[in-house]
Amino acid sequence: MAETLPKLAAPLTPLLPRLELDPAAASSLNGAKTAAEGILRLEAAGLRNEAARLAAHALPKREAVWWGCMCARAVPDPSLPAVDMAALAAAEAWVRQPGDDALRRAAMEAAQRTGFRSPEAWAAVGAFWSSGSMAPVGQPEVPPPDHLTGVAISGGVVLAAVRVRPERAQDRLARFLASAREIAAGGAGRIPLEEG
């Protein structure tokens, strides 16, 4: 599995404290060595929310932000404000040039205009929390804790899963997890737009 999904080959054990799994979910991971194995086991146990949370924390930060963007795009919201679409565009711009600190900061500025209520906003926050400093420019550096991008992306993915038609959440999560695996294998992870 690690050979085919190199970007989910991270050891599982260091990621477990970030997931806050209940005992039943944790027991489904017994014997799993990598994040890829853990995601499969959680899915097999019907725990897609937990599997998505693990994927958000296990993917490299750039890929995790891209995944959050793909999940947001897959479930369009006709009433989505323009500021949320701007946050999505800012997150995607950072993904294309992750070394550009101005783009990272622009993603957070765009997210702040949204009220943090959409998956698009949390993709942008995930970009901001990926590296650099959380302090204003010119202030002493305050690096973001390593797990924050995963927190932002997992929250955004869950918001995308329940948007507009929440009864579709489990089917959406299955499509989102397939996207995460495609990204982990080096693909784009694009998810067809949901219809009706």
C-alpha positions in Angstrom: 0.0 0.0 0.0 2.8 2.5 0.9 4.4 1.8 -2.5 1.3 2.8 -4.4 0.3 5.7 -2.1 3.7 7.3 -1.2 2.1 10.5 0.2 0.1 8.5 2.7 3.1 6.3 3.8 3.6 8.3 7.0 3.8 6.1 10.1 0.4 5.9 11.8 1.5 6.0 15.4 2.6 9.6 15.6 -0.6 10.8 13.9 -2.9 9.0 16.4 -3.0 11.7 19.1 -4.2 14.2 16.5 -7.3 12.1 15.7 -8.9 11.9 19.2 -10.5 8.5 18.3 -12.9 6.7 20.5 -11.9 3.3 21.7 -13.9 1.4 19.0 -12.3 3.5 16.2 -8.8 3.1 17.7 -9.2 -0.7 17.9 -10.0 -0.8 14.2 -6.4 0.4 13.6 -4.7 -2.4 15.5 -1.8 -3.7 13.5 -1.9 -0.8 10.9 1.6 0.6 10.3 1.0 3.5 7.8 -1.6 6.2 7.4 -2.7 4.5 4.2 -3.5 1.2 6.0 -5.2 3.2 8.8 -7.5 5.0 6.3 -8.5 1.6 4.7 -9.3 0.1 8.1 -11.3 3.0 9.2 -13.3 3.0 6.0 -13.8 -0.8 6.2 -15.2 -0.2 9.7 -17.7 2.4 8.4 -15.8 5.3 10.0 -15.4 7.6 7.0 -15.3 10.8 9.1 -12.3 9.4 11.1 -10.7 8.2 7.8 -11.0 11.7 6.4 -9.5 13.2 9.5 -6.6 10.8 9.2 -6.1 11.6 5.6 -6.0 15.4 6.3 -3.3 14.9 8.9 -1.3 12.3 6.9 -1.0 14.0 3.5 1.8 16.5 3.1 0.5 20.0 3.8 0.5 21.2 0.2 -1.4 18.1 -0.9 -3.8 18.3 2.1 -4.7 21.9 1.2 -5.3 20.9 -2.4 -7.5 18.0 -1.2 -9.5 20.4 0.9 -10.0 22.6 -2.3 -11.1 19.6 -4.3 -13.6 18.5 -1.7 -15.0 22.1 -1.6 -15.3 22.2 -5.4 -17.0 18.8 -5.5 -20.1 20.1 -3.6 -21.1 23.4 -5.0 -23.2 25.7 -3.0 -25.3 28.0 -5.2 -25.6 30.6 -2.4 -21.8 30.6 -1.6 -20.7 34.2 -1.1 -18.0 35.6 -3.4 -15.6 36.0 -0.5 -15.6 32.3 0.0 -14.8 31.7 -3.6 -12.0 34.2 -3.2 -10.7 32.2 -0.3 -10.7 29.1 -2.4 -8.8 30.8 -5.2 -6.2 32.1 -2.6 -5.7 28.6 -1.3 -5.2 27.2 -4.8 -2.8 30.0 -5.6 -0.7 29.0 -2.6 -0.8 25.3 -3.6 0.7 26.3 -7.0 3.5 28.3 -5.3 3.8 27.0 -1.7 7.1 28.8 -1.2 5.5 32.2 -1.7 4.9 33.7 1.8 2.8 36.5 0.4 0.4 34.0 -1.1 0.3 32.1 2.2 -0.6 35.3 4.0 -3.1 36.3 1.3 -4.9 33.0 1.9 -5.4 33.9 5.5 -6.6 37.4 4.7 -9.1 35.9 2.3 -10.3 33.4 4.9 -10.8 36.2 7.5 -13.3 37.9 5.2 -15.5 34.8 5.1 -16.4 34.4 8.8 -14.8 30.9 8.6 -18.1 29.1 7.8 -17.1 27.3 4.6 -14.8 24.5 3.4 -13.3 27.1 1.1 -12.3 29.3 4.1 -10.7 26.3 5.9 -8.7 25.3 2.9 -7.2 28.9 2.9 -6.6 28.7 6.7 -4.8 25.3 6.1 -2.5 27.0 3.6 -1.7 29.8 6.1 -1.0 27.3 8.9 1.3 25.2 6.7 4.5 27.0 7.4 6.1 30.4 8.0 4.9 32.6 10.9 1.5 33.2 12.3 2.6 36.6 13.6 2.1 39.8 11.6 4.9 40.7 9.2 7.8 42.4 11.0 7.0 40.8 14.4 8.9 37.9 16.0 8.2 34.7 14.2 5.5 32.4 15.7 5.6 29.1 13.7 2.3 27.3 13.5 2.2 23.9 15.4 2.7 21.1 12.9 -0.8 19.7 13.2 -2.8 22.8 12.4 -3.0 22.3 8.7 -4.6 18.9 9.3 -7.0 20.4 11.7 -8.1 23.0 9.2 -8.4 20.6 6.3 -10.3 17.9 8.3 -12.8 20.5 9.4 -13.2 21.8 5.9 -13.7 18.3 4.4 -16.4 17.6 7.0 -18.1 20.9 6.1 -18.0 20.0 2.4 -19.5 16.6 3.2 -22.6 18.0 4.9 -23.1 21.1 2.7 -26.5 21.7 1.1 -27.7 18.0 1.2 -26.3 16.6 4.5 -27.9 13.2 3.9 -25.3 12.6 1.2 -22.4 13.0 3.6 -21.3 9.3 3.7 -21.3 9.0 -0.1 -19.4 12.2 -0.4 -16.8 11.1 2.1 -16.3 7.9 0.1 -15.6 10.1 -3.0 -13.4 12.4 -1.0 -11.3 9.5 0.3 -10.9 8.2 -3.2 -9.6 11.7 -4.1 -7.2 11.6 -1.2 -5.8 8.3 -2.4 -5.4 9.7 -6.0 -3.5 12.7 -4.6 -1.4 10.4 -2.5 -0.5 8.4 -5.6 0.6 11.6 -7.4 -2.6 12.5 -9.2 -4.8 15.6 -9.2 -7.6 14.2 -7.1 -10.3 16.0 -9.0 -13.8 15.0 -7.9 -16.7 15.2 -10.4 -19.2 17.9 -9.4 -22.2 16.6 -7.6 -25.4 16.9 -9.5 -28.9 17.6 -8.2 
